[in-house]
């Protein structure tokens, strides 16, 4: 009786293990787009319309003439950069 029970348990285990085969799913690789060579230069586009010309501004007032200098030139040397 012990042998019959042992053989039955062994057969049940093997039969259940044989049915439990996972399905293998192969995922296809993602295609990589490879850019080809550049095509020929296209034709130049048409010239656009001329933009709106604004109104001419108002002439400002002229300042007074300054005094004549004493012909001395002052040269300002810029500060040395660090």
Number of C-alpha atoms within 10 A of each C-alpha: 6 7 8 9 10 11 12 12 12 11 12 12 11 11 11 10 10 9 8 8 8 6 6 6 6 6 6 6 6 6 6 6 6 6 6 6 6 6 6 6 6 6 6 6 6 6 6 6 6 6 6 6 6 6 6 6 6 6 6 6 6 6 6 6 6 6 6 6 7 6 6 6 7 6 6 6 6 6 6 5 4 3
